[in-house]
Amino acid sequence: MNFAGRSASLPMLGIGISTEFGVFSIPSALDMNRLRADWPQYSSFIEVGVTADLGIDEFTRDWVNRGSPLTFHFLDLNLGEPADFDECWISKTLSFLSFMKPAWICGDAGQWHFNSREPAHGFLQPPILSKISAREIADGIIALREITGYEVLPENPPGIAFIGNLHLLDFFALVCDLADTGMVLDCAHLWMYQHAMKLDPCAAFDSFPFDRVTEVHVAGGQLRQRNGFRFIEDNHGVEVLSETWEIFDETCRRAKNIRAIALEGERNSVSGILPTLRQIEITSQKYSLFKNRARG
Amino acid sequence: MVVRLSHDPAFVLLLRIDPNAACVGTGLTDEERLWLSRVDPKAFGVDEHVRRRTLDALAKTVDVPVALTMLAGDGNLLFEFFSSGFFHRAIQSGLSLSTAFCDYLAASTREGRIKDARIAPVAQLYRMMTEVMFAHASTSRPESGAIAISPHVRLGMFPEGIIELITAVKSYLSKKGDVWGDEDDEANKLIDEYTLNDNSIRPVLIERGAVAAQAIQTSYVHDLIAELLSAARRPGCTYETLLGHARELGLVSPHDHEVIKQLLVDGLIIEGS
């Protein structure tokens, strides 16, 4: 069955929050219990960032034990490198998946670490935007889908230096086609790319297969300058750049199969992110997304 | 290439003024070099904290050599690692950065750039620790009928006093919290009191913990055990080979068999399946 057929059985998750190990234990971070109690429509699911080394924290265990929906976001797999699918990583990941039972697996399709998986090798960078690289990543997606039995949705990573001969959206269109999969479109990361390439926020949208967009990310960012060089910093702060909103709105208009929208703002206060969550909700309602949402 | 460019401003400059020299050994095609040349070089320098973050990660694994380097007043040399051949070769060749860092510290000490001579053997011991820490269980299985030293074990010859020095520095660091910061009385004691005896070289065993890969144990071992483990490192070693060595070293039955069996039980040597 092709992805269009398979995705029909994916749950409609709604609006949620991304997490990483231990973040909700930090006093200044998001009070998820308060968000869940007072604004449940904004905490319909969590997207759990996982590394094989750290595993799952107490908050996530509790979330799972309550039967609440979540997605699994790997933070340590180089999809395009077969050697990265080692026994130890696979074994640990399968045990996490067995407990978590996520709606799907997702993760930035680039390089999470250089060389082998060691503490000092962490360095997230975008993929080389070429046909060969697209093939390698697609092969990794297919392999992971077969190993785990879950849909694997690549996400466009953040970056400042992009190398290759394809536009990022053309690259991911190719990846999705070769792997027959959907994707997570990160609007903030996309603006980082468009800005770096001196393009308009919605450049190359017309040729992109938005029907494959299953999940969307929104996050805060900041325009910065260093030695006269201007770039977008992916700081996950409370301020979402206007261009990110423009990308988000246009994505929601074009993508008819969105099943989840995650705000990456877990290190901010509830009051800090409420305006952003409200805007996400308004846009999703404007385009009639989430008609049959799962309740958390 | 991007990792190297992001950590080393001098390499960014080299790429700009002499791309052929910068690309030696990278295997990049002409097309890939063209793509790289289209990136604004300033893009590689936007993350001003990348070297510190990588150094922090290295310092968690290579804590004692880093701490001793700081106490020697040579902390600036730690950052120079990212401009060294050790760093660039490790990245380009797909090797462990922790191991390359240990090699860098040992070489810098031998060259006199780092003033505390104790750092060279400590860094060499830590190099073995990183090899053991990051060894995969599936590597280095001996063939059927053969015996080999476990991939989670290393054996090295080091000056007497090295384990005591490492233990003392670790104790100091556990109270202090991290490797960075200024000297204090306890630090000065470490500098002055813990010496290495280059006239007494002893075999040291480095083992990875059974439960936690990061729990590496180091201990002095008896010369006889060291001899047997060294024999197990040689290709073609069998139980009979080791038995022969044990008898040559003076062990008689049943102790010859008992010692070898204990090495197997302890997981220091493994048999092929």
Interface residues (C-beta under 8 A of the other chain):
Chain A: D86 E87 C88 F114 N115 S116 E118 P119 A120 H121 G122 F123 Q125 I128 S130 I160 A161 F162 I163 G164 N165 A196 R224 R226 N227 G228 F229 F231
Chain B: V2 V3 L5 S6 E31 E32 W35 L36 R38 V39 D40 K42 A43 F44 G45 V46 D47 E48 V50 T54 A57 L58 K60 T61 A90 I91 G94 L95 S96 L97 S98 F101 F134 H136 A137 S138
